[in-house]
Amino acid sequence: MRFQKTVKALVCVLAVFAMAQQAGSQQAAVYPKVVYVFRHAEKPVNPAPDDPHRRDLTARGYERAKAIPSLFVEGGRFLRPDTIFATLGSKNSDREVETATPLAAALGLTLNIAYKEEEYPKLDKEVLSGKYAGKVVLICWHHGTIPPLAAGLGVQDPPKWPDLQFDRVWKIEWKNGKAVMTDLPEKLMPGDSQ
């Protein structure tokens, strides 16, 4: 009799443990493995309104865009993305597309430009939908809306992205269902931050 009660209690404990494990793995299955968020590369400072290149990267920006693939290819410092998003070009900027295009080309991926800069809540919803569960997602966005984009992915109190900072990557991972962000240097060009 006592043995049966012990066995029943043990079975109950194991059942509860198994359900908790299953719930935890189901929750983890919704999140991407990692999301990398970075800003477009260098842009013109105070361009004239009639400057035909005001929407584009500077020469240094194009150099950075060409160097970014080295971060994500085999042997690079970051994981290879499974998908790449960039802000849809606008009347003010094509820089996100210009920055992410060399990486997409180098990896043989299609650049997803389905969302305008202000549509980051829709992007957040897609990224967290389960469609990218266990995948590596890369997002190239406008610096002013990167903090609320990161907040929409669950990052608590993301910092403001500095106006003249072009050489950082925010790495977002989920640990026990909570988003954790790490601010990392690209270290691609002379003068980049460490």
C-alpha positions in Angstrom: 0.0 0.0 0.0 2.7 2.4 1.0 4.7 1.4 -2.1 1.7 2.2 -4.3 1.3 5.7 -2.8 4.9 6.4 -3.3 4.7 5.2 -7.0 1.6 7.4 -7.5 3.3 10.4 -6.0 6.3 9.8 -8.1 4.2 9.5 -11.3 2.4 12.8 -10.4 5.7 14.6 -9.9 7.1 13.2 -13.2 3.9 14.2 -15.0 4.1 17.7 -13.7 7.8 17.9 -14.6 7.1 16.7 -18.2 4.3 19.2 -18.7 6.5 22.0 -17.5 9.3 20.9 -19.8 6.8 20.7 -22.7 5.4 24.1 -22.0 8.9 25.6 -21.8 10.0 24.0 -25.1 6.8 25.2 -26.8 7.4 28.7 -25.5 11.0 28.6 -26.8 9.8 27.2 -30.1 8.0 30.5 -30.8 11.1 32.7 -30.7 13.8 33.0 -33.2 17.2 31.7 -32.2 18.6 35.2 -32.5 17.6 38.5 -34.1 20.4 40.9 -35.2 19.4 44.5 -35.6 21.6 47.1 -37.1 21.3 50.6 -38.6 22.1 51.5 -42.2 25.7 52.5 -42.9 27.0 56.1 -43.1 24.9 58.8 -44.6 25.5 62.3 -45.8 25.6 64.9 -42.9 23.2 67.8 -43.5 22.7 67.3 -47.3 21.0 70.1 -49.3 17.3 69.3 -50.0 18.1 69.3 -53.8 21.2 67.0 -53.4 20.3 63.9 -55.6 22.4 61.7 -53.2 20.8 62.8 -49.9 18.8 59.5 -49.8 21.9 57.3 -50.3 25.0 56.1 -48.4 28.2 58.0 -48.5 31.4 56.4 -50.0 32.3 55.2 -46.5 28.8 53.8 -46.1 29.1 51.8 -49.3 32.4 50.5 -48.0 30.8 49.3 -44.8 27.9 47.8 -46.7 30.4 45.8 -48.8 32.2 44.7 -45.6 29.2 43.6 -43.6 28.9 40.1 -45.3 32.2 39.2 -43.6 30.4 39.3 -40.3 27.9 36.6 -41.3 29.6 34.2 -43.7 31.1 31.0 -42.5 33.8 31.8 -40.0 32.3 35.3 -39.4 31.7 36.6 -35.9 27.9 36.3 -36.1 25.5 33.5 -37.1 24.4 33.3 -40.7 20.9 34.8 -41.1 18.1 32.7 -42.5 16.2 35.9 -43.5 17.0 39.6 -43.9 14.6 42.5 -43.5 15.3 46.1 -44.5 13.1 49.2 -44.3 11.3 49.8 -47.6 12.9 52.7 -49.4 11.2 56.0 -49.0 11.4 59.6 -50.3 14.0 60.2 -47.5 16.1 57.1 -47.6 17.2 54.1 -49.6 20.1 53.5 -47.1 18.7 50.4 -45.3 18.3 48.6 -48.7 21.7 49.8 -49.9 23.3 48.5 -46.6 21.6 45.1 -46.6 21.7 44.3 -50.3 25.4 43.2 -50.4 24.8 40.8 -47.5 21.6 39.3 -49.1 23.5 38.9 -52.4 26.5 37.3 -50.6 24.3 34.8 -48.8 21.9 34.1 -51.7 18.9 35.4 -49.8 16.0 37.6 -50.9 15.9 40.9 -49.1 12.5 41.4 -47.5 11.4 45.0 -47.9 7.7 44.5 -47.1 7.6 47.1 -44.3 7.9 50.9 -44.1 10.0 52.4 -41.3 6.9 53.2 -39.2 5.5 49.7 -39.7 8.0 48.1 -37.3 5.0 46.8 -35.1 4.0 44.6 -38.0 7.5 43.4 -38.4 7.8 42.6 -34.7 4.5 40.6 -35.0 5.8 38.7 -38.0 9.2 37.9 -36.3 7.5 36.6 -33.2 4.7 34.8 -35.0 6.5 31.4 -34.9 7.4 31.6 -38.6 11.0 32.2 -37.6 11.1 29.9 -34.6 14.7 28.7 -34.1 15.9 30.8 -37.0 18.4 33.6 -37.3 16.7 36.9 -38.4 18.6 40.1 -39.4 16.9 43.5 -39.5 18.5 46.6 -41.0 16.4 49.6 -39.9 16.3 53.4 -39.4 18.0 54.2 -36.1 15.2 56.4 -34.8 12.8 53.4 -34.8 15.2 50.7 -33.7 14.6 51.2 -30.0 10.8 50.8 -30.3 11.3 47.9 -32.7 13.5 46.2 -30.1 10.9 46.9 -27.4 8.3 45.2 -29.6 10.5 42.1 -29.6 10.4 42.2 -25.8 13.6 44.1 -24.9 13.1 46.1 -21.7 14.0 49.8 -22.0 16.2 49.7 -25.1 18.6 52.6 -25.3 18.4 55.4 -27.8 20.5 54.7 -30.9 23.0 57.5 -31.2 22.5 59.7 -34.3 26.1 59.3 -35.6 26.6 55.6 -34.6 26.8 53.3 -37.7 29.0 50.5 -36.4 26.9 48.5 -33.9 24.8 45.4 -33.9 22.1 44.6 -31.4 21.8 40.9 -30.7 18.5 39.8 -29.3 18.0 36.4 -27.8 15.3 34.8 -25.6 16.2 33.2 -22.3 13.3 31.6 -20.4 10.9 33.5 -22.6 12.6 36.9 -21.9 14.3 39.0 -24.5 17.9 39.8 -23.7 19.8 42.4 -25.8 23.5 42.7 -26.3 25.1 45.7 -28.0 28.0 44.5 -30.1 30.6 46.3 -32.2 31.0 45.5 -35.9 34.7 46.2 -35.9 34.8 46.4 -39.7 36.6 49.6 -40.5 39.3 51.9 -39.1 37.8 54.1 -36.4 35.0 51.7 -35.5 33.9 51.5 -31.9 35.2 48.6 -29.8 
